[in-house]
Amino acid sequence: MISARSLAAAAVVAAGLALGVDAARAQEPVRVAGFVQWVGGNTMSVMTGVGSVPIDLREADQSSYAGLRAGERIVVDGILTGDRSRVIARDIRRAGGGYESP
């Protein structure tokens, strides 16, 4: 038999998960256009006209960033993390236009 305490704990967990999903959906999409500074592991840094932007690559298709080189012009579509410290990439495209000296 399932106790009332177990049911209450399950309800709290389910509510937390539901709120987490809704919060992620509520994030506004962002677009970052700039030049690749570096790519390493699950992170990339993109230099824009206003500074460097850290990009979280864990949700992006690996083929979209495989082979990118420093100085290559790209466009990243994604969402800001909750603390607004980085962009979670959903799509990465080469933008053309050549390279910029690092």
N, C-alpha and C positions, 0 to 999 in steps of 0.2 A: 504494500500500500504506500502511496506517495503522501508525504506529510505536507501540511499547510506551509511549513517553512521552506520546503523544497520547491513548492509551487510558486511561492513569493519570490524566491531567488531566481527561478527560471523566468518569471515575468519581468524582473528587473533587468536581467541579461538581454532578454528579447527586446525590451524597450530601448536599451542602450544601443543595441545593434541597429534597430530601426532608426533611431535618431542619428547615428553615425552615417548611415546611408543617405538620409535626407540632407544632412549637412554637406556631404560631398556633392550631392546633386545641386545644392544651392550655390556652390562656388561659381563665380563668374568666370567665363572663359577669358583667357588672355592670349595675346600673340606677341612673341618676341622676335624681332628681326635684327640680325647682326652678324658678327663674324665669330667663328669657333676660336676660342682661346686654347682649350684643351678638352680631351675626352679621356676619362679613366674610370673603369669599373662601372658603377651605376650613376655616375655624375658627369656633367659636362658644364663648362663655363662659356658663356656667350658674351662678347663685348658689344654693347649697344652704344648709341649716341650719348646716353646718360650714365654709362658705367657697366660693370660686369654683373651678369645675372647667372646665378647657379641654377642648373636644370637637373631635375631628378629623372633618370631614364628608366626606372623600373617598370613603368606602364607603357612605354613606347615599344614599338616593334623594332627588334634589334637590327633588322635590315634597313631601317630608316636612318640609323646613325653609324652603321658599320662602314668603315673606310673614310669617315670624315677626317679632314686634316686641319690643323691650325691655319687660320686665315681664310677658310672657306666661308662664303656667305650662305646663311641659312635662315629659315623661318620656322619657329617652334610654336605650335598651338597646344595649349594645355590649360591648367588651372593653378591658381596660387594655393600653397599649403595654408593651413589654418593660421599659422603664425606669420604668414606672408614673407617667409625667409627665402623661398625658392619656388620655382615653377615645376609642377609635375607634368612632364611632356606626354601628350597623347599622339601628336603627329609632328614629324620633323621632315622638312623638305629643303633640298638644295635650291638656292635662289638664283644661282648664276651670278654673273657680274664680276667674276675673277676673285682674286685674293687680295688681302690687305696685309701689309708687313706687320708681323707680331710685335 
